[in-house]
């Protein structure tokens, strides 16, 4: 679009909106000051809308913009002046398209890096010009307008956005769309970013722009990442520790903070989907374009390191710093305790003193005068402090009657280490609600609204009775929550690589690969993993675990099957009872010598791990430490297991005892008590040098 025509169009838009030219220029000053900077440049347009007129507000879109902005500045080296954000009423259809054309289209040159992000509602619209076709669209802040008694919607077609991205003269274009288009009739749990579909007319300017783009030569092939891969899935928002955010944006940006290998987009999405599962959502992110082998992280400057956050401000005393901690795994952030320690690249240690949401304050334990502290320095996790008194939190659905909520609160209070909140008010792990199809039954649901198997009561059963039935499930779910808190693939300093494989007669087929990325060895490229890892029923499975460190590595494998049954790997040894002919089978330590590789279970026809019917979802945590898991093995041995019947990976009967023993073993392995006398005795202290915890999730079909 020519400059004169663009300015004429902007003038018309401003007149309609009642915005003065001075106000528009003020908005534009955010990025015009960057024009003199040399190429290649890094440009971004970030859009987030929580408040829509006459529509239920969203909660996490502005946080998404902040997450992206901090990531681009501190990890990708963007200048703040090159990042234009449009939020709330600024994000009208007119302003979004004008900002795209002027900020990105006019400025981007070949070789420049461009990022576009949208967080807000999406919808499907049936146009009068093509009544048989539904089209995906992004909903702008000025949702619609009335003109001569006909409804005109200020939607931006997804097709328009894709064509705009392709129209840029650089081929280094990445877009993130944290929205969805199909609105469920009823929504349980986390908010969704989708409005009901409609039959409407698009603004004339939108149709004109689309028509013009279709006639142009489009040189670019952008990377476009979407929050969902299935049209029927919903992009959801999560409620975290003091803030809300889009699950996809949070999981994606968190991964890009911590990880630095040149991984393909498929591997990136595999990690992101793994995080989404832990956050209670089964949404599967997607790549909308065909650049499957493109590396997102290869766009980073050479030599950049992974991190859990960055220094955003330094107080006058020079000893207190403000931190942005978006690189910590979301499930860990909520419990990241005072006295946790982080290190700077210059090796000074920071001691965490307080945290609110994604921001924290820390003190420098020892100042190095030769390397003065600077804003923008990256920080890496060194010591994780977690409270010992962590509860399982159950959200009570607002669809329950008041007396039902009172009864549920009372019933859950009878369980130790279980607390309740009102859904949507505070972070939670699961939801207690009525079944939609049978209103007189209750059940336990994931935060994404998925019913957990075998948690429903009988028809007409009282709330208290249904809750009482949940006792063993609640213990298992709390145990899984505890071992998820050990995840540290991004920050671990223990060199480890693990591959999940399907055994075949030819060669093992890789399902998923995980490795610690912050060890002192030369970082390698992780090329294996696919989003939505699929394992057929009947598959023979194994883990191939490589201990790349110079110390023995002790191993534990725990898991959760269909969000309801705990499992563990059982490695037995048989001993003879003293003074008798009787033998006794006990579980033994699994240890991998330095520099060696172990298959788990070891290839043995009598001790195979075979995936049995029916179909299910599996989440497993492989945890390795530099000291024996004495307490964990002892806890496993207190329950009677029959590995001959169940196979090497079988039911875990006392999961909570095992999870608590596991955390205590990791605490004992850290050997930091004398250095951290100020840390409360009711905390676990975990040193990243002494443990690695890798997460694997897959679907059995």
N, C-alpha and C positions, 0 to 999 in steps of 0.2 A: 504494500500500500504506500503510495507516495506521501511524502511529508506533509504537503499542503492539504491533501485529502484527509490525512490522519488528524491534523489539527482542527480542520473544519468539523470532523466527526466528533472530536472531543468537545469542541465548543457547543455543539448541539446537545450532547449528552449532559454537559454541565448545566445548560439552560433548563433542561427537563428536570434535573435533580435539584436545582436551586443552589448549586455550588458555584462559588465565584472562581474566576481564573486564578486569583491570588492563592486561594485555598488549594487548587489543583497544583500550582507551581510549588507550593510548600510541600505537598506530598511528593512531587517529583524531585525535590532537592535531595531526597534521601539517596538517590542514585546518580544524579547528573554530576555530582562532584567527583565521581569515579571515572569520568570519561577520559581524563588525561593519562590514566595508568596504561602502561605498555601491555601488549599481548604476549603470551596467552593469558587471558583473564578468566576468572571464575565468577559466573553470574548466577544468581538464584532468585526465584520468585516463589514465595511461600504464602499459602492462603489457608486461613482457618476461620471457621464460622461456628460459634456456639449459639448465638441468639438469632432466631428467625422470627419475623412477625407472624403472630397467630399460629405458631407451630411449637410443639414441645421443644424446649432448649436442649442442646447437646452440652456435654461437660468437658470433653477432653481436647477439643480442636485447637484451642489456643496453646495448650501445653504441647501439642504436636508441633506447632510452629516453633516453639521455644526449643524443643528437643532437636529439631532439624537445624535450627540456626546455630546452637551451641556446637553441634556435631560438625557442621560445615566450617565454622571458624577454627575450632581447636583441633580437629582431626584432618580436615581436607584443605586447610590453609586459605579459606575464603577471607576476603576483607569485609568487615561489617558494612561498609558503604556500598558494596556490590550485591548485598542481599536486600531485596525489597519485600516487605511483608504487608499483606492486606488482610486485616482482621475485622470481624463483625461487619458493621454497616459499610466500611470501606470496600468490602469484597462484593460489590454489586457486579452484575454481569458486565456492565459497561466498563467499570474500572478494571476488572480482571482481564478482559480482552484488550483494553487499551494499554495496560501495564505490560501484558505479554508482548504486544507488538512493539512498544517503545523501549521497554527495559531489556527484553531479550532479543526480539527480532531486529531492532535497529543497531544494537551494540555488539551482538555475538559475531565474532569473526571465525574463519576456519582455524581449528586447533583450540579454540576456547572451550571451557567446560561450563555446561549449563545444567542447573537442577531446577525442576519444577515440582512443587508439592501442593496437594489439595487435601484438606480435611474438612468434611462437612457432610450434609445430606446428599444422597443420590436418589434417583428415581427412574422410572420407565415412563416414557411418554409416547402416545400414539398421535401422530401428526395428521392434520386434515388432508395434507397432500399425499400421504401414504397410509391410509386407515388400516391396512392389513399388517403393518409392521410396527412392533414396539422397539423403541430405541433407548439406549442408556443415556442418562444425562446427569450432569452435576447441577445441584441447586444453589444458585447464587443467593446473596443475602437479601436482595430485593426480589422475593420469590415470584411475585406476579403483579400484574396491573390490569385494570379494567379499561376497556376501550369500546365504546358503543355497544355495551351489553355483552361483549364477548370476552372470554378469559384469555389473556395473553400471559404466558409464563416466561419468566426470566431465567430459563434453564440454558446451560451450555452443553450441547451434545458432546458425548464422549468422542464421537467422530470428529468434531471440531477441534477438540484438544489434541487428538492424535495427529491431525493434519497440521495444526499450528506447530507442534513439536517437530514434525518432519520438514516444515518450511524453514527451519533455522539452518544457517550456512555452515555450522559446525556439526561434526559427526559424533561429538562427545556430549550427548544429551541423555540425562537420566530424569525420569519422572516417577513420582510416588503418588498413587491415588488411594487414600485411606477412606474409602466410601464403598457403598454397595447399592444395589438397584432394586432388590426384591424385598418388599416389606411384609413381614409375617403378620398374620391376622391377630395373633396374640404373642406377646413377648414376655418370657420369663427370664429373670436374671439381668445380665448386663445390657445396657442400652445398645440399640442398633442404629446404624447410620443409613437409613433407607426410608423413603416416604412411599405411600401407596401410589400405584401407577395412575395415570390420568389421560384423558383425551383433551388435548389443548392445542393452542396455536402458539408457535414461537414468535418472538419479536422479529420484525422485518430485518433489523440490523443483523441479527444472528443468522438468519437464512441467507442474507446477502454475503456475509463473511464466509459461510460454508460454501456457497456457490463459487465465490472467488478463489478460495483455497483449492477447490477441486480442479480449477483450470490452470493452476500454477505448477511449475516444475518443483518437485519436493526432494531436495538432495539428501536429507538426513535420515538415518535409521536409528531412532532413539531406543533406549532401554526404558520400558514402561513396566513398573512393578505395581500390581494391584493387590488389595487386601484379601480378595477372595478369587478362587478359580472356578467356582460353580455359581451360575446365576442365581441359584436358590439359597446360597449361603449369605450370611449377613456379616458385615464389618461391625465389630463390637468395640465398645469403650470399657475400660477397666477403672475401678476405683482403688487407688493405691494409698500409700501413707501420706495423706494430706494433699493429694491431687488426683485428677482423673486424666486419662490419656487414651488415645486409640491403641488398641492392643497391637496392631500391626506396626504402627510407627514406633512404639516403645520397643518392641522386640527387635525390629530392624536396626534402629539407631543404637540400641544396647550392644548388639552383635558387632556393629561397625566400630564402636569404641574399643572393644576388647581385642578384636582379631585383626591380624595383619597379613597372613599368608595370601598369596594371589589365588584366592579361591574363585571358582566359577559361580555364576549366579545360582545355579541349581544347588550348590553346596550351601551358599548363603541362605537360600529359602528353606533348605532342610533344617538348618539351625533355628531359623525364625519360627518354622512350624513347630519344632520341638518346644520352643518357649511358649508359643500360643497354647499348646496342650497343657502345659503346667499352669497357665493362667485361666484354664477352664473353658477354652474355646476350641472347637474343632474346625474353625475356618482355615482354609488352605490358601496361602498366598500364591500368586500366579505371575508369570512373565507374559505380558500381552504381545510382545514382539518376538522376532525370530533370532535375536542375538544371544543364543543359548550359551555360547562359550565365552562370552564377554566377561571380564573380571571387573566387578565394581571396585574392589579395593585396589586394583592396579592404578586407579586414578589418583591415589594418594602420592604425596611427594616421596622421593627415595629416602629410605632410612627411617621412616616414621615408625614409632613403637606403639604397641597396644597399650591401653590405659583404662582405668576405671573412672577417670574424671580429669578435671583441670582446675588450676587456681584461677579464680575470677576476680579476686580483690585481695589487697593486703592492708591491714589496719596500720595506724600510725606507729604503733609500738614495734612494728617490723617482725613481731613474733606470732601474730594471729592472722590466719588466712581464711578466706571464704572459698569453698569448693563447690563444684558442680559434679555430682556423682552418678550420671546417667549410664555409666559403664558397668555398674554392679548389676548382677542378675535381679530381675524384678522381685522374685520371691525372697531374695536375700536382703534387699534394701530395707524392707519393713522392720527387720530385726537387727540391722547393722548397729552394733552397740557402741556406747561411749568407750573410749580407750582403744578402739580399733586403730590400727596403724597403717599409714600409707607412706610410700617413699617417692621422692622426686628423682629425676634422672641424675641429679647431682649427689644422690645418696642420702640427703638429709631425711630424717623421719618426721612425719606429721602425726600428731596424736589427736584423734577425733574427740571434740569436746561437746558438740551438740549437733543435731540434725533436724531439719524440717523439710519434709518432702525430698526433693532432689538436691537441695542445698545443705551445706554443712559448714561448721566452723571447726578449725583445727589449730593446734599450737605446734610450733617447731620445737622439737625436743633438743636440738643442738644446732646453732646457727653456724654456717660455713661462710666466713667473711670473704673468702676468695671467689665464691659463686653466689652473688646476691640473688635473692628470691625475686621472681618476675611473674607478673600476671600472664596467664596463658601456658605456664609450665604444666606438663602432664603429670598426673599422680597415679601410682600403681599400688594395688593392694599388697600389704606385707603380712598383717595379722588381722584375722577376723574374730571379733568378739561377739558371741551370741548369748542371749539369756537362756537359762536352763528352764525357766517356767513358761515355755511357749504353749499356748492353747490352740485347739481347733476351734475356729469361729464359724458358727452357723448363722446365716442370714434368714430371718423370718419374712417370708413373702408378704408384701403389703396387701395381697389379695385375700389373706386370712382375716377372718372376723376378729374383733378385739378379744373376745373370750378365747378364741383359738390360739391367738398369740400369747395370751396370759398362760394358758395351759402348757403350750410348747415351751415357753421360757422356764416354767417351773420344772417340767420334765427333764429338759436338758441340763438344768442346774444340778440335778442329782448325779451327773457324771463328773468325775474329776477331770480337770484340764479341758473342759468344753465350755465355751461361752456363746452367747447369742447377741445379735444386733438386728436392727431393722434394716431390711434390704435397701441398698442405695444410700445409706447414711454413713457407713464405715466399711473398711475392707473386710472381706469374708472369704471363706474357703469353699463353702457349699451353701445351697439354699434349701430350706424346708418349705414345701408348698403343697397345694392341692393338685391332684391330677386333673388336667384339662378335660379329658374325655369322661372321667368319673369324679364328679365334684365331691363325693362323700368319701374319697380315699386320699391319703396323704403319702408323700414320698420325699426322698432326698434327691436333689438335682445338682449337677455341676453349675458353675457360674454362667455357662453358655446355655443353660436350660435343658440339658440332656439328663434324662432319668438314669440314676445309678441302679443297675440291676439288683433285684432282691432287696429293695429298701422300701417297698410299698406296704401299707397296712391293708387289712381286709375292708371290704365295703361297709361303711357305717361304723367303723372302729373309732374309738375315741383317740384324740390326739396323743394323750399320754401313753396309751398302749402302743401306738405306732412308734413313738420315740423310744420307748423301752426296748423294742425289738432291734433298734439300731445299735445297741451297745457294742457288739463285736466289730461292726463296720466302722464306728467312730474311732475305735482304738487303732484299727488298721489305717484309716485315713490320716490320723495324727502321726502315726509312724512314718508314712510316706512323706508327709509335710516336713518332718524332721530330717530325713535323709536327703530330701531335695535341697535343704539349706547348705549341704556340703558342696554343691556344684561349684567348681572353680576351674573349668577348663581354660578360661581366658587368663587367669592370674596365677595358676600353679607354676612353681619353679621345679617341680619334679618331672623329669623328662619321661613321657609315657605316650605310647601310641596304641590304640585298640581298634580292631576291625571286626565288625559283625559279618559273618559269612554264612552262606548256604553251601553245605558240602555236596559236591557232585562227583561223578566218576572221572570227569575230565580235570577240572580245576575248580577251586572254591569260587563262588560268585559273591562279590562284595555287595552287601546291602547298605552298609553305613560305616563311616570311618570317623573317629574322633582322635585328636591328639592335643597335648598341652602345647601352647604356642609361645610361651614366654620363657623358655629354657635357654641356656647359653649356647646351645648348638645352632648351626646355621638353619634358619627356618625353611621348611620345605613346603611345597605346594600340595594342598589337600585337594585331590581331584575326584575323590569318590564321595558318593552320597546323592540320593535323589529325594526331592520332596515327596512326602507321602510314601515312605518305604513300605513296600508290599511284600509279604511273605506267604506263599501258598501253604495250605494245610498239608501235612505230611512231610514238610521239609525237615532235613537233618541240619541242625544249626551248630555253630561254634563261634567263640570269640578267639581272635588271635591277638595276644597282648604282648607288646614289645617293651621291655624295661630298658630304656635308653640312658638311664642314669648310672652312677657309679656306686649305688647302694642297693641292697636287697629290697625288693618291693613285695609287700604283703597285700593280699587281695581279698575283697569281699564283693559279692554281687547280690543286690537286692532288687525287687521289682514289684510292680502293681499291675494286676491283670484286670482289664475291664473296670478300672476304678473301684474295685471291690475286694479283690483277693490278693494278699501279700504272698510273694514267693521269694525263695533264696536259693543260691547254689550250695549244694551239699557235697563236700568232698570227704569221704569216709576213710577211716583206717580201723582195722580190726585188731583188738588186743585180747590177750587171755587173762581171765580173772585170776588173781593170786590164789594158789593152793587148790584150784579147781580145774576141771576140763572145760568149763564154760568160756565162751568168747563174748566180747562186747564190742559193738561198733560205735565209734565216736567220730564226730566231725573234726577235721584237722585243718591246720593253717595251709593256705595256698601261698607259696612264696616263689618269686621269680628272681633268680640271681642277676647281678648287674650285667647288662649287655646281652641278655638272653631273651628268647621268645617262648611263650607258653600258649598252647591251645587249651581252651576251656569250654566244655570238658575235654580231656585228652581222648584222642581217637581210640575208641574201645567199643566193640559191638554190644557189649553187655552194659555199657554206661553211656548211651547216646542221648542227646537232647533232640527229641522229635516233636514237632509242633502238631498237636492233636486237635480234633474238632471240639467244639464248634468255632466259628469265626469270633475273633475278639481283638481288642486293642491292648498292646503291651507297652509298658514303660519300664525301663530298667536303669539302675544306677550302678556303675562299676566304680568302686572306690578302692584306692591304693594308698598305702602309707609306708613310711620307712621303719615303723615299729610293728611288732605283732599285734593282731586284733585279739588279744587274750580275753578281754571281757566279752567281746562280741561272740567269739567261739563258745565261751562258757554259757552265754545266754542261749545260743542255738542248741547246745547240748542238753539244756534243761527240758526241752520238749522232745517227744518221741516222733521220729521221722522214719519213714520207710522208703528209702531211695530205690529199693528194688522195684517197688510198685509205682512210685511217682517219677522216677528218672532223676537225673542230676540236678534239675531245677524244679523244685516242688514247693508245696504250700509252706508258708511260714506261719506257725501257729501262735507264737508270742511276739508279734512284730514290734510292738511298742517297747518291750524290754530290750529287744535286739537293737532298735534304733537309738535308744538312750545309751546302751553300752557302746555302740559305734561312736557316738559323739564323745563319750568319755575316753575311748581309746585314742581318737584323734587329738583330743585335748592332752592326754598323757604324752603322745608322740611329739608335741610341740615344744616341750621343755623350755617354756618362757616365763614360768611363774616368778622367778627371782627378779626378772627385768620389769615385771608388770604388777608390782605390789599394790598399785592403786586400783587395780581392776577388782570388781566385786567378786566375792567367792561364789556367787550364784551365777557365774558366767562360764561358758566354754571359751577357751583361748586357742585358736587354730592358726598355725604358722604355714604360709603358702609354700615354704621350702619342704614341708614334711608330708604333704598329702596332695592327691589329685583325684577329682571326682568327675567322671564323664557320664553324660546322659544319652540314652538311646531310646527311641520310640519307633514302633512299627505297627502296621495293621496286618492282621492275619485274615486271609480270605480263602 
